[in-house]
Each structure stands twice: as structure tokens, then as C-alpha cells.
């Protein structure tokens, strides 16, 4: 994997010459952080905490004003390792929220037995949303702020489509099912608000 790194890739802050095993470990750490954030979100949302409060609690706070992603939370798990999309705060947060969304949807779908076509349509839109969000975070790192803004706005559009589709899900009969459906709507709202906030963030002067 020599072609995937160069002498200046780490800016002197991390080891050079990582092996494929090192990168696999890095990938697993990213997935573990996404799962950890999803768990913290589910627990603390029930306690009435906001998304912003939860991101700080999880160690992945969103940057404020002109603050750079490179300047926040130097004590984070990834702080001494390569900076890639896999340890980007927006990536971790949005993937964590989407993970929660999918888990609750799976249980609601199992209880309500909604039509297969509706399940497919919701799954397809979630995938598209995830792609736009990842592209937005990556665009920011490439200093393409206007492209990032467009991707966040497209994410918001897709989330509106998810709202429309989930409104077609029959109301679950159980109290747990009703609560899960309520949480699904809350997650979509948080994701949509996050995308709109990021889309309206000031353009960084380079």
C-alpha cells in the first residue's frame, strides 16, 4: 500500500509507512467510534440532551464559527493519527445518527410489516443521504466550501424525502414501537437541522 501515503501525509504528527494491518485497525477504530456515538446518542437523547450536548459528551464537538476541525478536541481518540474522512467529526456524527435511524427502522419494520417497496425506497434514500453527507465532509477538507454547502443541502432534501416515506409507516401497536417511531422522527430532525446549519456556515477564506 506504498502508493497511499507520502512523507508529508502526516505533517510530522504520526507514524510513516503504515501497513495494511495498521489501516485495518484504523478503519475498525472509526467503526467503533461510530457505534459508541450511536449508543451515547440513544441514551442521552432519552435524557433530554440536545445533539450539540451529545457531540461534546462523545468527544466529537462540531466546530464553531471559523474554528478548524484540526483545532478541536486535541485529546480525541484519533488526535495522534492520520486525518482522513474516517475520523472527521461530521462523518462520525452523521454515520452514528444514521446507524441509530437504521436500527430503529429495522425494529419498526419488523413490527408493522410495511410493504417491501416502501422498505426499499427508504433504504435507498438513506444510502443517498449518507453519500451526500460524506461528500460534504470531504469537500470541506478539500477547501471546496461551496461544494460542501451543496452536498449538505442535497442531504437535507433527501431527509425531507425520508420524512415523507416514514409518514407512510403504519403506527405500531406496541408502546415500544410507538416510541421507536417517535425516535426515528427525532433522529431525522436532528440530521436535517445539522445539515441545514452546516449548509449556512460562513465560507472559510483560504
C-alpha positions in Angstrom: 0.0 0.0 0.0 3.0 2.3 -0.5 1.1 4.3 -3.1 -1.4 5.5 -0.4 0.9 7.6 1.7 3.8 10.1 1.3 6.3 11.7 3.6 4.2 14.8 4.2 0.9 13.0 4.6 1.1 13.0 8.4 2.6 16.5 8.8 5.0 15.1 11.3 2.3 14.1 13.7 2.0 10.4 13.1 3.9 7.3 12.1 5.1 6.8 8.5 4.8 3.7 6.4 1.7 2.2 7.9 1.0 -1.4 6.8 -2.3 -2.7 5.6 -2.8 -4.1 9.1 -2.4 -0.6 10.6 -5.0 0.8 8.2 -7.5 -2.0 9.0 -7.1 -1.2 12.7 -7.7 2.5 11.9 -10.8 1.5 10.0 -12.1 -0.6 12.9 -11.5 2.3 15.3 -13.6 4.5 13.1 -16.4 2.0 13.1 -16.1 1.6 16.9 -16.4 5.4 17.3 -19.5 5.5 15.2 -21.1 2.7 17.3 -20.0 4.5 20.5 -21.5 7.7 19.3 -24.7 6.0 18.3 -25.0 4.4 21.8 -24.3 7.7 23.6 -26.9 9.5 21.4 -29.6 6.9 22.1 -29.0 7.0 25.8 -28.7 10.8 26.2 -31.4 11.8 23.8 -33.8 9.9 26.1 -32.5 12.1 28.9 -33.4 15.3 27.0 -30.0 16.3 25.9 -29.5 18.1 22.6 -27.4 16.9 19.7 -24.9 19.6 20.4 -24.6 18.5 24.0 -24.2 14.8 23.0 -21.5 15.6 20.5 -19.5 17.3 23.2 -20.1 14.4 25.6 -18.9 12.0 22.9 -15.7 14.0 22.3 -16.7 15.0 18.7 -17.9 18.6 19.1 -18.8 20.5 16.0 -16.5 23.4 15.2 -17.8 26.9 16.0 -17.6 30.0 13.8 -14.2 29.9 11.9 -12.8 27.1 14.1 -10.9 24.5 12.2 -11.6 20.8 12.6 -7.9 20.4 13.2 -8.1 22.7 16.2 -10.9 21.0 18.2 -10.5 18.3 20.9 -6.8 17.5 20.7 -7.4 14.7 23.3 -9.8 12.8 21.0 -9.0 9.2 20.3 -7.8 10.0 16.7 -5.8 13.1 17.6 -2.4 11.5 17.1 -3.3 9.6 13.9 -3.8 10.5 10.2 -6.5 12.9 9.4 -9.0 11.3 7.0 -12.7 11.2 6.4 -12.9 8.3 8.8 -12.1 10.5 11.8 -13.8 13.6 10.6 -16.3 14.8 13.3 -19.2 15.3 10.8 -18.6 11.8 9.4 -18.6 10.2 12.8 -21.7 12.1 14.0 -23.8 11.7 10.8 -22.9 8.0 10.5 -23.7 7.5 14.1 -27.1 9.1 13.7 -27.8 7.1 10.5 -26.9 3.9 12.4 -29.5 4.8 15.1 -32.0 5.5 12.4 -31.5 2.2 10.7 -31.6 0.2 13.9 -34.9 1.7 15.0 -36.3 1.4 11.5 -35.4 -2.3 11.4 -37.5 -2.9 14.5 -40.4 -0.8 13.4 -40.5 -2.5 10.0 -40.4 -5.9 11.7 -43.4 -5.0 13.9 -45.5 -3.2 11.3 -44.7 -5.4 8.3 -44.7 -2.4 5.9 -44.6 -3.2 2.1 -41.3 -4.3 0.7 -41.3 -1.5 -1.9 -41.6 1.2 0.9 -38.7 -0.5 2.8 -36.6 -0.4 -0.4 -37.4 3.2 -1.1 -36.5 4.3 2.5 -33.3 2.3 2.4 -32.3 3.8 -0.9 -32.8 7.3 0.3 -30.9 6.7 3.5 -27.9 5.4 1.4 -28.1 8.6 -0.8 -28.3 10.8 2.3 -25.2 9.1 3.7 -23.3 9.6 0.5 -24.1 13.3 0.3 -23.1 13.8 3.9 -19.8 12.0 3.4 -19.1 14.1 0.3 -19.9 17.3 2.1 -17.4 16.5 4.9 -14.8 15.5 2.3 -15.4 18.7 0.3 -14.8 20.8 3.4 -11.4 19.1 3.9 -10.6 19.9 0.2 -11.4 23.6 0.9 -14.4 23.3 -1.5 -16.8 25.0 0.8 -19.4 25.8 -1.8 -19.4 22.2 -2.9 -19.8 21.1 0.7 -22.8 23.5 1.1 -24.4 22.0 -2.0 -24.0 18.5 -0.6 -25.4 19.4 2.8 -28.4 21.0 1.0 -28.9 17.8 -1.0 -28.7 15.8 2.2 -31.5 18.0 3.7 -33.6 17.4 0.5 -33.1 13.6 0.9 -34.1 13.8 4.6 -37.3 15.5 3.6 -37.9 12.6 1.3 -37.3 10.2 4.3 -39.8 12.2 6.3 -42.4 11.7 3.6 -41.7 8.0 3.3 -41.7 7.3 7.1 -45.0 9.1 7.4 -46.5 6.1 5.4 -45.4 3.6 8.0 -48.5 2.3 9.9 -48.5 3.2 13.6 -47.1 0.4 15.6 -49.5 -1.3 18.1 -47.0 -1.7 20.9 -45.8 1.1 23.2 -42.2 0.3 22.3 -43.0 0.5 18.6 -44.6 3.9 19.0 -41.6 5.1 21.0 -39.2 3.9 18.3 -41.2 5.7 15.6 -41.0 8.8 17.7 -37.3 8.4 18.0 -37.0 7.9 14.2 -38.6 11.3 13.7 -36.3 12.9 16.2 -33.2 11.5 14.5 -34.3 12.7 11.1 -35.0 16.1 12.6 -31.5 16.2 14.2 -29.8 15.1 11.0 -31.8 17.7 8.9 -31.1 20.5 11.3 -27.4 19.6 11.4 -27.2 19.7 7.5 -29.0 23.0 7.3 -26.7 24.5 10.0 -23.6 23.3 8.2 -25.0 24.5 4.8 -25.4 28.0 6.2 -22.0 28.1 7.9 -19.7 31.0 6.8 -17.5 30.3 3.9 -13.9 30.0 5.1 -11.4 32.3 3.5 -8.4 30.4 2.1 
